[in-house]
Amino acid sequence: FTLTGMIFAQKKPAGFEVAGHAFKVPPEWQSEKPASRMRKAQYKVGEAELVVFYFGKGQGGTVEANVARWLAQFKEPREKLGAKTSEQKIAGAKITTVSATGTYMSGPPFGAKVAKAGYAMRAAIIACEGGPVFIKMTGPSDAVAQASDAFDKLARSGFE
């Protein structure tokens, strides 16, 4: 048993750090290289994708504007998405979660979109001292539903 063996045995827990908080993700989630500079972290969660955005203190827009923008990424109007939002306060942060199901229009903000029927979104806006953290998971409805509890744990993990 060597010192090198000890270093490798102490594998760092999976996760990311943003806004002065360390967030933990399940070890089975696959870390990916962020597809754009706006993304602070990106993961493959089964068939779903999870992205993390952080722009700094006072940046990124209001909770309401982000929820409206995210729901507008679906083809159907908001009232047909079964959209739900909820809020909880935890150790100095307010977490607003959003969920919706419908035809997700996938693609870059100003580029061509691909309609993906039967998709769902689970997202969180975490308002904290260091500035808002935005976490959004999209994918086939069953994949997002399966990862929903783990997603909620992730959103709270930076404040436990």
matplotlib code that plots the C-alpha trace (Angstrom):
import matplotlib.pyplot as plt

x = [0.0, 1.7, 1.1, 0.0, -2.6, -4.0, -4.3, -6.3, -8.5, -9.6, -11.7, -13.3, -17.1, -18.9, -20.2, -19.4, -18.8, -20.5, -21.5, -19.3, -21.3, -20.3, -23.1, -23.1, -24.3, -24.9, -21.8, -23.7, -24.3, -21.7, -19.9, -19.6, -17.6, -20.0, -21.3, -21.0, -19.1, -22.4, -22.6, -20.7, -21.3, -23.1, -24.1, -25.7, -28.4, -29.5, -31.2, -31.6, -29.2, -28.6, -26.9, -25.8, -25.7, -24.2, -23.6, -22.6, -24.2, -27.2, -27.1, -29.3, -32.7, -35.6, -37.1, -40.3, -38.5, -36.5, -39.5, -41.4, -38.4, -38.0, -41.7, -41.6, -39.0, -41.9, -44.1, -47.4, -48.7, -47.9, -51.4, -51.0, -47.7, -48.9, -46.4, -45.7, -43.6, -42.8, -40.6, -38.7, -36.2, -33.1, -30.1, -29.9, -31.3, -34.6, -35.1, -37.8, -38.4, -40.2, -41.5, -43.3, -44.0, -44.7, -42.9, -39.5, -37.9, -34.3, -31.5, -29.4, -31.1, -31.0, -30.5, -32.6, -34.8, -35.7, -39.1, -38.8, -42.2, -42.8, -40.1, -40.0, -38.1, -37.1, -35.4, -34.3, -33.4, -31.4, -31.3, -28.4, -25.9, -23.4, -26.0, -28.6, -27.7, -29.8, -30.0, -32.1, -32.6, -34.4, -35.0, -37.6, -40.4, -39.7, -35.9, -36.6, -39.2, -36.8, -34.1, -36.5, -35.7, -31.9, -32.4, -34.1, -31.3, -28.7, -30.4, -30.4, -26.9, -25.0, -26.7, -26.6]
y = [0.0, 3.2, 6.9, 6.9, 4.3, 6.5, 9.5, 7.5, 5.9, 9.4, 10.1, 13.5, 13.4, 14.3, 17.8, 21.4, 24.6, 27.9, 31.1, 30.0, 26.7, 23.1, 21.1, 17.3, 15.2, 11.4, 9.5, 7.9, 11.3, 11.8, 15.1, 16.6, 19.4, 22.4, 23.1, 26.9, 29.4, 30.4, 26.9, 26.4, 22.6, 20.0, 16.4, 13.5, 12.0, 8.8, 10.2, 13.6, 16.6, 18.8, 22.2, 24.8, 28.5, 31.2, 34.8, 36.5, 38.5, 40.6, 39.0, 36.5, 38.2, 37.7, 34.4, 35.2, 36.1, 32.9, 30.7, 32.4, 32.0, 28.3, 27.5, 29.3, 26.8, 24.4, 24.4, 24.3, 27.3, 27.4, 26.3, 23.0, 22.0, 21.0, 23.5, 23.6, 26.0, 25.8, 27.7, 26.7, 28.5, 26.7, 28.0, 31.4, 30.6, 30.6, 27.7, 28.1, 24.8, 24.5, 21.5, 21.1, 18.4, 18.8, 19.3, 20.8, 23.0, 22.1, 24.2, 27.3, 30.5, 32.1, 29.1, 26.4, 24.4, 20.7, 19.7, 16.9, 15.5, 13.8, 15.8, 17.3, 19.9, 20.2, 23.4, 25.4, 29.0, 29.3, 32.8, 33.1, 35.6, 34.9, 35.5, 33.3, 29.7, 28.3, 24.5, 23.0, 19.3, 18.4, 15.1, 12.4, 12.6, 9.3, 10.1, 13.4, 11.9, 9.2, 11.8, 14.3, 13.4, 13.4, 16.8, 18.2, 16.9, 18.5, 21.9, 21.7, 20.2, 23.5, 24.7, 21.7]
z = [0.0, -1.2, -0.8, -4.5, -3.7, -0.9, -3.1, -5.7, -3.0, -1.9, -5.0, -4.9, -4.7, -7.9, -8.2, -9.0, -7.1, -8.0, -6.1, -3.2, -2.8, -3.4, -5.1, -5.0, -7.9, -7.9, -9.0, -11.9, -13.5, -16.3, -16.3, -19.8, -21.2, -21.1, -24.7, -24.2, -22.1, -20.4, -18.8, -15.6, -15.5, -17.7, -17.0, -18.8, -16.6, -18.3, -21.5, -20.0, -19.9, -16.9, -17.3, -14.7, -15.4, -13.2, -14.3, -11.0, -8.3, -9.5, -13.0, -14.9, -14.6, -12.3, -11.2, -13.1, -16.3, -16.3, -15.5, -18.4, -20.8, -19.8, -20.3, -23.6, -24.8, -25.2, -28.3, -26.4, -24.4, -20.7, -19.6, -21.6, -20.1, -16.6, -15.4, -11.7, -9.7, -6.0, -3.5, -0.5, 1.8, 3.0, 4.9, 3.4, -0.1, -1.8, -4.3, -6.9, -8.8, -12.1, -14.0, -17.3, -19.9, -23.6, -26.9, -26.1, -28.7, -28.4, -29.8, -29.2, -28.1, -31.6, -33.8, -35.4, -33.1, -33.1, -31.7, -29.1, -28.2, -24.8, -23.1, -19.6, -17.8, -14.2, -13.3, -10.2, -9.6, -6.4, -5.1, -2.7, -1.4, -4.2, -6.9, -8.6, -9.7, -12.5, -12.9, -15.8, -16.7, -19.9, -21.6, -22.2, -19.6, -18.0, -17.7, -16.1, -13.7, -12.7, -11.8, -10.2, -6.5, -7.2, -8.9, -5.8, -3.6, -5.9, -5.7, -1.9, -1.5, -1.8, 1.4, 3.7]

ax = plt.figure().add_subplot(projection="3d")
ax.plot(x, y, z, "-o")
ax.set_aspect("equal")
plt.show()
